[in-house]
């Protein structure tokens, strides 16, 4: 099995031209799993139907490409909010059956077989980030294999269960299913992406986006063995921020009726040439933390701290948050007193900081890190391939973006 990631821009939430183009490169009979991670533009309010439109149109495209069987092997993870420097776009993630060698892969894990490669030890500079020292990024390149994925779903969540301990249990079950589907142990998971409902579809019940994210994150933390079960009680939901995952990104959904999960990790023998690394960020200004994760994943950085070859980076995903008291490195901000929702501030800030490092606005940033990092912190995840040999950095488009588009003024040359 080999995982491939393509990116595609969108002209609006209902635009699937780019998705159809990248889908056409893959034989549906060889696709074992398919996932879409898409940032749509919209207000991100509960009754903003941009995400519903995008998901509906994406399902149509997948159905047309591979029929109902492919649809059953797919998860659709749409997140609204492309403020700041973010380009509305998506990642198409496919795991291909390469038993016939059609993709040119020899099925190796990318190591030299000697076992001599060591995981990169990366430490945090607490002074540079203004926060506590974070653990080294997880999943650094070495003898740990190459990228694999797994998907999972819960059953339909009833209105009486939204935001409850049962909701946590269903999220835990869906993450555990995805981990098993990827052939990973929980300790080897680099990232669990969780989409969880905030509204019920059988009766008029709902919770806030933050509450939906909280229960989804705690369920994932249980499945990954990161918190004690006895501590995950309703009184702690959204309140006890010492309880958190270090490898989970959660977003809430008004269109979904169940929890959907996409898990990533590095597995020996997975095939392909992509690797994933994840690490915590101290706050929304933690550019050094982003650089450490990218470097640990194998991306080469220039002397000024930018990615030398953006084409190496198949995906950059970030979960960002603001401190509960609204401060940033000890100073007051207007994040909690502005007329704008705090999440909009966070996405705009983080996209500028991360975009300056990556050199493009094509990145997946989700806000509100409740139970997904320490208070005010976040998560950075990089999926990186080998260098693009012989091409100047300014001529290398992000993976999956046609060079003609990337080089045009409208496309935003990188």
C-alpha positions as CSV (number, residue, x, y, z in Angstrom):
1,X,0.0,0.0,0.0
2,X,1.2,3.5,-0.9
3,X,-0.2,6.8,0.3
4,X,-0.3,9.7,-2.2
5,X,-1.4,13.3,-1.4
6,X,-2.5,15.8,-4.0
7,X,-3.6,19.4,-3.4
8,X,-6.2,21.3,-5.3
9,X,-7.4,24.9,-5.2
10,X,-11.1,25.8,-5.1
11,X,-12.9,28.8,-6.7
12,X,-15.7,28.5,-4.1
13,X,-17.2,25.9,-1.7
14,X,-19.1,24.2,-4.5
15,X,-16.2,24.0,-7.0
16,X,-14.9,20.5,-7.6
17,X,-12.9,21.1,-10.9
18,X,-9.6,20.7,-9.1
19,X,-10.7,17.7,-7.2
20,X,-12.0,15.9,-10.3
21,X,-8.6,16.6,-12.0
22,X,-6.5,15.0,-9.2
23,X,-9.0,12.2,-8.8
24,X,-8.6,11.3,-12.5
25,X,-5.0,10.3,-12.0
26,X,-6.0,7.4,-9.7
27,X,-7.7,4.1,-10.8
28,X,-10.6,3.8,-8.4
29,X,-10.1,0.0,-8.3
30,X,-6.7,0.5,-6.7
31,X,-7.9,3.0,-4.0
32,X,-8.1,1.2,-0.7
33,X,-8.9,4.4,1.3
34,X,-9.7,7.9,0.3
35,X,-9.9,11.0,2.5
36,X,-10.5,14.7,1.7
37,X,-9.2,17.4,4.0
38,X,-10.6,20.7,2.7
39,X,-10.6,24.3,3.9
40,X,-13.7,26.1,2.7
41,X,-14.4,29.8,2.8
42,X,-17.4,30.9,4.9
43,X,-18.5,32.4,8.2
44,X,-18.1,29.2,10.1
45,X,-21.4,29.7,11.8
46,X,-23.7,26.8,12.4
47,X,-26.1,27.9,9.7
48,X,-23.3,28.7,7.2
49,X,-23.9,26.0,4.7
50,X,-20.6,26.4,2.7
51,X,-19.3,23.2,4.3
52,X,-22.5,21.3,3.5
53,X,-22.3,22.4,-0.1
54,X,-18.6,21.5,-0.4
55,X,-19.1,18.1,1.2
56,X,-22.1,17.3,-1.0
57,X,-20.3,18.3,-4.2
58,X,-17.2,16.3,-3.2
59,X,-19.4,13.2,-2.6
60,X,-20.8,13.6,-6.0
61,X,-17.3,13.8,-7.5
62,X,-16.1,10.7,-5.7
63,X,-19.3,8.8,-6.6
64,X,-18.9,9.7,-10.2
65,X,-15.2,8.5,-10.1
66,X,-15.6,5.2,-8.3
67,X,-19.2,4.5,-7.5
68,X,-20.8,3.6,-4.2
69,X,-18.0,1.2,-3.2
70,X,-15.4,4.0,-3.3
71,X,-17.7,6.3,-1.4
72,X,-17.9,3.7,1.4
73,X,-14.1,3.7,1.6
74,X,-14.0,7.5,1.9
75,X,-14.1,10.1,4.6
76,X,-14.9,13.8,4.0
77,X,-13.3,16.2,6.4
78,X,-14.3,19.7,5.5
79,X,-13.4,22.6,7.8
80,X,-14.8,26.1,7.3
81,X,-12.7,29.3,7.7
82,X,-9.9,30.4,5.4
83,X,-9.1,33.7,7.0
84,X,-5.8,35.5,6.6
85,X,-3.2,34.1,4.2
86,X,-4.9,30.7,3.7
87,X,-5.9,29.6,0.2
88,X,-9.2,27.8,0.0
89,X,-8.0,24.4,-1.1
90,X,-8.0,20.7,-0.3
91,X,-5.8,17.7,0.2
92,X,-6.8,14.5,-1.6
93,X,-5.3,11.6,0.4
94,X,-5.5,8.1,-1.2
95,X,-4.0,4.8,-0.1
96,X,-3.3,2.7,-3.2
97,X,-3.0,-1.0,-3.6
98,X,0.4,-1.2,-5.3
99,X,0.8,-5.0,-5.4
100,X,1.1,-4.8,-9.1
101,X,3.9,-2.1,-8.8
102,X,1.9,0.2,-11.0
103,X,3.1,3.3,-9.1
104,X,6.7,2.4,-9.5
105,X,7.2,1.7,-5.8
106,X,9.1,-1.4,-4.7
107,X,7.1,-1.5,-1.4
108,X,10.1,-0.7,0.7
109,X,9.9,1.6,3.7
110,X,12.5,4.0,2.4
111,X,15.2,2.9,4.9
112,X,18.5,1.3,3.9
113,X,17.7,-1.8,5.8
114,X,20.7,-1.4,8.1
115,X,18.6,-0.1,11.0
116,X,21.2,2.5,11.5
117,X,19.0,5.5,10.9
118,X,17.9,7.2,14.1
119,X,14.9,9.4,14.7
120,X,15.9,13.0,14.7
121,X,16.1,14.4,18.3
122,X,14.5,17.8,18.2
123,X,14.2,19.9,21.3
124,X,12.2,23.0,22.0
125,X,13.7,26.4,22.8
126,X,11.5,27.7,25.5
127,X,13.0,31.2,25.3
128,X,12.3,31.5,21.6
129,X,8.7,30.5,21.9
130,X,7.9,32.2,25.2
131,X,6.4,28.9,26.5
132,X,7.3,25.7,28.2
133,X,9.7,23.3,26.5
134,X,7.7,20.9,24.3
135,X,8.5,17.3,23.6
136,X,10.4,16.4,20.4
137,X,8.3,16.0,17.3
138,X,6.9,12.5,16.9
139,X,7.4,10.3,14.0
140,X,10.7,11.8,12.7
141,X,12.3,10.1,9.7
142,X,14.4,7.0,10.4
143,X,13.7,3.3,10.5
144,X,10.1,3.8,11.4
145,X,8.8,3.4,7.9
146,X,6.7,5.5,5.6
147,X,3.2,7.1,5.6
148,X,0.1,5.0,6.1
149,X,-3.5,6.0,6.8
150,X,-6.6,4.5,8.4
151,X,-10.2,5.6,8.6
152,X,-13.0,5.0,11.2
153,X,-16.6,6.0,11.9
154,X,-18.9,5.8,14.8
155,X,-22.5,4.9,14.6
156,X,-25.1,7.7,14.3
157,X,-25.0,10.0,17.4
158,X,-28.4,10.6,19.0
159,X,-29.4,14.0,20.3
160,X,-29.4,12.9,23.9
161,X,-25.7,11.9,23.5
162,X,-24.3,15.1,21.9
163,X,-21.6,16.5,24.2
164,X,-21.9,13.7,26.7
165,X,-19.7,10.9,28.0
166,X,-21.3,8.6,25.4
167,X,-20.1,11.0,22.7
168,X,-16.6,10.7,24.1
169,X,-16.9,6.9,24.0
170,X,-18.1,7.0,20.4
171,X,-15.1,9.2,19.4
172,X,-12.8,6.8,21.2
173,X,-14.2,3.9,19.3
174,X,-13.9,5.6,15.9
175,X,-10.3,6.5,16.6
176,X,-9.5,3.0,17.7
177,X,-11.1,1.7,14.5
178,X,-9.0,4.0,12.4
179,X,-5.8,3.1,14.2
180,X,-6.5,-0.6,13.6
181,X,-7.4,0.1,10.0
182,X,-3.9,1.7,9.5
183,X,-2.2,-1.3,11.0
184,X,-0.7,0.9,13.7
185,X,-0.2,0.7,17.5
186,X,-1.7,3.7,19.3
187,X,1.8,4.8,20.3
188,X,2.8,5.0,16.7
189,X,0.1,7.3,15.6
190,X,1.4,10.7,14.5
191,X,-2.0,12.4,13.9
192,X,-5.7,11.6,14.4
193,X,-8.0,14.0,12.5
194,X,-11.5,13.9,14.1
195,X,-14.7,15.4,12.7
196,X,-17.4,15.4,15.3
197,X,-21.1,16.5,15.2
198,X,-22.3,19.6,17.2
199,X,-25.9,19.1,16.2
200,X,-28.2,16.1,16.3
201,X,-30.0,14.8,13.3
202,X,-32.9,13.0,15.1
203,X,-34.0,15.9,17.3
204,X,-33.3,19.6,17.8
205,X,-30.3,19.3,20.1
206,X,-26.9,21.0,19.8
207,X,-23.7,21.9,21.6
208,X,-21.2,24.7,20.9
209,X,-18.3,24.1,18.5
210,X,-15.9,24.2,21.5
211,X,-17.9,21.6,23.4
212,X,-18.0,19.2,20.3
213,X,-14.2,19.6,19.9
214,X,-13.6,18.9,23.6
215,X,-15.4,15.6,23.6
216,X,-13.9,14.6,20.3
217,X,-10.4,15.4,21.6
218,X,-10.9,13.5,24.9
219,X,-12.2,10.5,23.1
220,X,-9.1,10.5,20.8
221,X,-6.8,11.0,23.8
222,X,-8.3,7.9,25.4
223,X,-7.9,5.8,22.3
224,X,-4.2,6.9,22.0
225,X,-3.5,6.3,25.7
226,X,-2.7,9.9,26.5
227,X,-5.0,10.5,29.4
228,X,-6.3,8.4,32.3
229,X,-9.9,7.2,31.9
230,X,-10.8,8.1,35.4
231,X,-10.0,11.8,34.7
232,X,-12.3,12.0,31.7
233,X,-15.6,13.0,33.4
234,X,-18.2,15.6,32.2
235,X,-17.0,18.1,34.8
236,X,-13.6,18.2,33.0
237,X,-15.0,18.7,29.5
238,X,-13.7,22.0,28.2
239,X,-12.5,23.0,31.7
240,X,-9.6,20.9,32.8
241,X,-7.1,21.8,30.1
242,X,-4.3,19.7,31.7
243,X,-6.1,16.8,30.0
244,X,-5.1,16.9,26.4
245,X,-3.9,14.9,23.4
246,X,-0.6,15.7,21.7
247,X,-1.5,14.1,18.4
248,X,-5.1,15.0,17.7
249,X,-6.8,17.7,15.5
250,X,-10.5,18.0,16.0
251,X,-13.1,20.1,14.2
252,X,-16.9,20.2,14.7
253,X,-19.5,19.7,12.0
254,X,-23.1,20.6,11.6
255,X,-23.6,18.3,8.5
256,X,-22.2,15.0,10.0
257,X,-24.3,12.6,12.0
258,X,-21.4,10.5,13.3
259,X,-17.8,10.9,14.3
260,X,-15.4,10.4,11.3
261,X,-11.7,9.9,11.8
262,X,-8.5,9.8,9.6
263,X,-5.4,8.5,11.3
264,X,-1.8,9.0,10.0
265,X,1.4,7.3,11.0
266,X,4.7,5.9,9.7
267,X,4.7,2.1,9.3
268,X,7.5,-0.2,8.1
269,X,6.8,-1.7,4.7
270,X,4.0,0.9,3.9
271,X,5.6,1.8,0.6
272,X,5.8,5.2,-1.0
273,X,8.2,8.1,-0.1
274,X,6.2,10.3,2.3
275,X,6.8,10.6,6.1
276,X,4.8,12.4,8.8
277,X,6.1,14.2,11.9
278,X,3.9,16.0,14.5
279,X,4.9,18.2,17.4
280,X,3.3,20.7,19.8
281,X,3.5,24.5,19.3
282,X,3.8,26.9,22.2
283,X,1.4,29.5,20.7
284,X,0.3,31.2,17.5
285,X,3.7,32.9,17.2
286,X,5.8,29.7,17.4
287,X,7.5,29.8,14.0
288,X,10.5,28.0,15.5
289,X,8.2,25.1,16.4
290,X,6.9,24.9,12.8
291,X,10.5,24.9,11.5
292,X,11.5,22.1,13.9
293,X,8.6,19.9,12.8
294,X,9.3,20.5,9.1
295,X,13.1,19.9,9.5
296,X,12.4,16.7,11.5
297,X,10.2,15.5,8.7
298,X,13.0,16.0,6.2
299,X,12.2,19.4,4.7
300,X,15.4,21.5,4.0
301,X,15.3,25.0,5.3
302,X,17.2,28.0,4.0
303,X,19.4,30.2,6.2
304,X,16.5,32.6,6.8
305,X,14.2,29.7,8.0
306,X,12.0,29.2,5.0
307,X,11.4,25.9,3.2
308,X,13.9,25.6,0.4
309,X,11.7,23.4,-1.8
310,X,8.0,23.8,-1.0
311,X,7.3,20.9,-3.4
312,X,8.8,18.6,-0.8
313,X,5.9,19.4,1.6
314,X,3.0,17.2,0.7
315,X,0.9,18.6,3.6
316,X,1.1,21.0,6.5
317,X,-1.6,20.9,9.1
318,X,-1.9,23.0,12.2
319,X,-4.3,23.2,15.1
320,X,-3.9,26.5,16.9
321,X,-5.6,28.2,19.9
322,X,-5.7,31.2,22.2
323,X,-5.1,31.2,25.9
324,X,-8.2,31.0,28.1
325,X,-7.4,34.5,29.5
326,X,-6.8,36.1,26.1
327,X,-3.1,36.9,26.7
328,X,-0.2,36.1,24.4
329,X,3.2,35.8,26.0
330,X,2.1,37.8,29.0
331,X,0.5,40.7,27.1
332,X,-3.1,41.6,26.6
333,X,-4.8,41.0,23.2
334,X,-8.2,41.7,21.8
335,X,-8.9,38.1,20.8
336,X,-11.6,37.8,23.4
337,X,-13.0,41.4,23.3
338,X,-13.2,41.9,19.5
339,X,-16.4,41.7,17.5
340,X,-14.7,38.9,15.6
341,X,-14.9,35.3,16.8
342,X,-11.6,34.3,18.5
343,X,-11.2,31.4,16.0
344,X,-11.0,33.9,13.1
345,X,-8.2,35.8,14.9
346,X,-6.3,32.6,15.4
347,X,-6.6,31.3,11.9
348,X,-5.5,34.7,10.4
349,X,-2.5,34.9,12.8
350,X,-1.4,31.4,12.3
351,X,-1.7,31.4,8.5
352,X,0.6,34.4,8.3
353,X,3.2,32.9,10.6
354,X,3.1,29.4,9.0
355,X,2.8,30.8,5.5
356,X,6.0,32.9,6.0
357,X,7.9,29.6,6.7
358,X,6.2,27.4,4.1
359,X,6.1,30.0,1.3
360,X,2.5,29.3,0.3
361,X,-1.0,29.8,1.6
362,X,-1.9,26.2,0.9
363,X,-2.0,24.9,4.5
364,X,-4.8,23.4,6.6
365,X,-5.3,25.4,9.8
366,X,-8.0,24.7,12.3
367,X,-8.6,26.8,15.4
368,X,-9.6,26.1,19.0
369,X,-7.1,23.6,20.5
370,X,-9.3,22.7,23.5
371,X,-7.9,19.3,24.9
372,X,-5.6,19.1,21.8
373,X,-2.7,21.0,23.4
374,X,-1.9,22.9,26.6
375,X,-3.8,26.1,27.1
376,X,-3.0,28.5,24.2
377,X,-0.8,25.9,22.5
378,X,-1.3,24.0,19.3
379,X,-0.2,21.1,17.1
380,X,1.9,21.2,13.9
381,X,2.0,18.3,11.4
382,X,4.2,18.0,8.4
383,X,4.1,15.3,5.7
384,X,7.2,15.5,3.6
385,X,8.6,13.7,0.5
386,X,12.1,13.6,-0.9
387,X,13.7,16.8,-2.4
388,X,12.7,17.8,-5.8
389,X,16.1,17.5,-7.5
390,X,17.6,20.1,-9.7
391,X,14.8,22.6,-9.5
392,X,15.4,26.1,-8.0
393,X,13.2,26.7,-5.0
394,X,11.2,29.5,-6.7
395,X,10.3,27.1,-9.5
396,X,8.8,24.3,-7.3
397,X,5.0,24.4,-6.9
398,X,3.3,22.7,-3.9
399,X,2.6,19.0,-4.6
400,X,-0.5,18.5,-6.7
401,X,-0.7,22.1,-8.0
402,X,0.0,22.4,-11.7
403,X,3.2,24.4,-12.4
404,X,1.3,26.6,-14.8
405,X,-1.1,27.6,-12.0
406,X,1.6,28.0,-9.4
407,X,3.7,30.2,-11.7
408,X,0.9,32.5,-12.8
409,X,0.3,35.8,-10.9
410,X,-3.3,34.7,-10.1
411,X,-2.0,31.3,-8.8
412,X,0.5,32.9,-6.5
413,X,4.0,31.7,-7.4
414,X,5.8,30.3,-4.4
